[in-house]
Structure formats: structure tokens, C-alpha cells
Amino acid sequence: MPPYKYDPTEYKLHEVKLERDLERFQRAVDEDPRDAAEVQGPALGDVYGTMTDWFKDLWNYMKEDSADLQQISNCLCLCFDNVRSTKYYAHPDVFSDGVYPCRITDANGRVIYDDWEGIRHHLAWMYRELSVVAAHQSVGDWDEIRWEIERLGLQEEVKALIRPKEELERGLPAAETSKSRYPPKFWDGHWDEAMVKAAIRTYGFYNGEGFDEDEEGEDDVEDDE
């Protein structure tokens, strides 16, 4: 029997983990529904901590040529569904005011994303990355992922995490890194030229310009001019 190889998209494994954390959170709420900050806050942090740990694995997996991008979207959708469940149980102040850490590094230890935000923001960033990767690798996957983003109501948040086309065409600012005084807004400094081009196409779609599937054809037209 071959040795076990961890699969970040092993849906059932992570579903069980999230269900366990959600049950603990529900018990914390039942014990004292009024003690929002001291009881619900840490318990909710455990739920979201499981998610953000998973995000790191999913991000690294999506960079592989053989990555199943639609399955990654399914995993993020599972997280989104669990966020909605916590909203149902949580004290409104805990859910709306809570910010949580999410740190993603690549295989070489380079910091890709390191921020304190609401869990919905972290999810939107992951979907931004996934949509740009899909725009670069597979138009079919991109269309399915775009539909999922719209279904979840994350379209505006994902769009806000993509630089405007004019900025992308000028190139990413080298100074905007995790070591800057203020954390980057976009966390896109890891993109190579191909990813920047895919981001331009993705931004164009969200800005009502359509999605150009024939990028090479567009370049040829510009050269002829």
C-alpha cells in the first residue's frame, strides 16, 4: 500500500474538523449567550483558525499544474457555509467586530498573505487568488468559479481586491511587501507576469468590460496597429 499523501481538497476530512469546532462554539454560546467577548470570541476564533490553516494548504495546492480548481472552490464554499452558521449562533458584536489572523506562506517560506481581518475578507482574498489562477489556466474553471463567487455574494469584495487595470498595466509596486510599515491592501506582490495579465482580464470582467478569452489575439491586434 502506498504511503498516505495529504490532499488539501480532501473535503470530508476538513468538514469533520469544522463540524467539531462549530459544535464547540455552539456549546460555548449555550453556556452563556450573553458573555460574548470572553466565551464566544475565543470559540469562534477556533472555528476560523481551522479555516485559515486550511487556506494556506489550499493556496499552495492551487499553484500546482494538476490542481482541481473547482474542488478548491467547493472547499472555500464549505468554509463560507460554516461562516453563515456561526453568524446564526454568534452574538452580533462578536460576529461583526471580530478580526482574525490569516498567514499564508509558499513552499519556500515566503510570506504571501499575512493580515488581521474579518473571515469574510480572508475568504474573498482566497477567491480572488483562485479566480485569477483560473483565468490564467482554464477559462472553463474560471466561469464556474465566477458563478460561485456571485452566488455567495462576494463579487464586490473580490473585485475590490484586484488593482485597477491601469495600475496592473504599470506593474506591481515593489515596495508593497509584508515588511512595509502598513500591511499591503492587495497582497499581490507574488504574482508573475502571467498572473498580472490574468488579473487584468479578471478585473475587466468585473468592471463590465467582458472577459477576453483570446489574449494572444488581442496582442496581435495591438501589434498590427
N, C-alpha and C positions, 0 to 999 in steps of 0.2 A: 504494500500500500504506500503510495507517495506521501511525503510529509505534508501536513496541513499548511496551506498558504492562505493568509488572511486576505479576504476580499472586502474592501471598504463598502461595496454596494450590497453586502450580504444583509438584505432588508430585514429578515426575521430576527437576526441576532441583535440588531440595534433597536428594533421595535420592542423586543423584550426588555432591553435596558431602559428605554424611555418609559415604558409602562410601569416598570418598577419605581423609577424616580417620580413619576406622576402620582402613583399610589401613595408614596411617602409624603408628597406635597399635599395631597388631599387629606391625609391623616393630620398633618400639621394644621390645616385650615379647620378641620373638625374639632381639634383640641381647644382652640381659642380663635374663633373667626375675627375677633376684634384686635388681636395682637399682631398687627400687620407687619410692622418693621422687624421685630425680634424673632418671630416664629415663621411667618410666611416668606420673608425675604431670603433667608439662607436656604430654605427648602426649595424655593423657586430657582435660586442660583444653582442648586444641584441639577435640576432638570435641564437648565440651559447650558450648564457646564458639560453635560453629556453631549449636547448638540454641538457645541463649539469644538470639542475634542474631535468629533466626527467630521466637522467641516475641514479640518486640517488633512485628514486622510482622503476625503473626497476631492479636495483641491489638487493634491498631488496625483491622485489617480486620473483626474480628467486631463492631465498633461500627457498621458500615455497615448500612443497612436491607436491602440486597440480598445481604448476606453469606451464603455457603453454610456453615451451622454444622456440618453433618455432614462436609463436606470438611475443615474445620478440625480436627474430631475425628480424621479419618483422618491428618492431618499430625502431630498430637500422638501418635497411636498409632505412627507411623513412628519418632518420637523414642524412644518407650518401648521399641520393639523393639531399637533400637540401644543403648539403655542396658543391656538384657539381654545383648546381645552383648559389650559392654565388661566386664560382670560376669564373663563366661565366661573372658576373657583376662586381666583385671587381677589384680594381687596383691591379696589380700583387704584388706590395710591401706589400700591406695590407694583401692579402691572404697568401703569402708565409712567411712573417715575424711575423704574429700575433700569440701571445700565450695567452691563456685564462685559467682562473681558473676552476677547477672542484674538488669539495669536496663531498665525499660520506661517510656517517656515517650509522652505523647499527641502529637497533631499540633501542639499549641501549646507543646510542650516541658515540660509539667507532669509531674513525676515521679509515676508510678502505682505502681511497684513497684521497689524497689532493695534487694536483700538478698544476703547470702552464706549459702547453704545447700547441701545435697546436691541433685543434679539431680532426684531423685525429688520433693523438696519443691517445686521450681520447676514441675515438671510438674503436680503436684497443684493448685498455685495457678492455673495456666492452665486446668485442667479445672474448677476452681471458678468461675472467671470465665465460662467457656463455658456451664456448666450454668445459671448464674443468668441470663445473657443469653438462653438458650434458654427458660427458664421465663417470661421476660418476653415473648418474641417468638413462640414456636412450641412448643406442647405436644408436637406430633409429633416435632420435633427433640429436645426435652428428653428424651423417652422413649428415643430411640435413644442419646443421649449418656449418659444414666444407665446404660443397659445396658453401654455401653463402659467406663465408669468401674468398674462392678462386675467386668466381665471382666478388667480389668487389675489388679484387687485394690487400687484406690485409694480405695475408698468411705470408709473411716475417715479417711484423710488429707484428703480433700476436705471431709468433714463437720467436721473439726477446724478448718478454715479459714473456717468460717461462724460468725459470732457466734450465741449462743443467741437464740431468738425474743424473749425478754424484753428483751435488750439492743437488738436491732434495733428493737423497737417504741418504745423510749425515744429512739431516734435515735443516729446515729453521733457519737462524741466528736470535737469539732472539734480538740482538742489533739493527737490522734494523727496526726502527719504525719511525713514523712521527715526533717524538721528537728528532731524531738524527740531527747532525749538517747539514748534507746534506740529502735531501729527498731520500727515497728508489728508486731504479731503477725499481723494480718489483712490489712493493706493493702487496705482497702475504702473509704477516705475519698473516692474519686472517684465512688461510687455516688450516683445521684439517687434521688428518692422512689420512682420506678417500679422501680428495681433493688433497693432495700431491700425492697419488697413481694415481688418475685420471690425474693429471698434468704430471706425468711420462709417462703414456700411450699416452697422447696427444703429448708431446714432441717427443716421439719415432716415432709417425706417421710423424710429420713434419721433422724429421731427417732421414726419409727414412727407418725406421725400421718396418713399419707396425703398425697396431692397434690391440692389443691383446684383444679380446672380452672375453676370458676365463681367467680372472685374477686369480681365485681360482685354476684353473687347473695348471697355471704356478707355483704358490706357492707349489702345491703338488709335482711337478717335482723337484723343488729345494730341498724340504724336503727329497725326496727319495734319492737324491744324497748325 
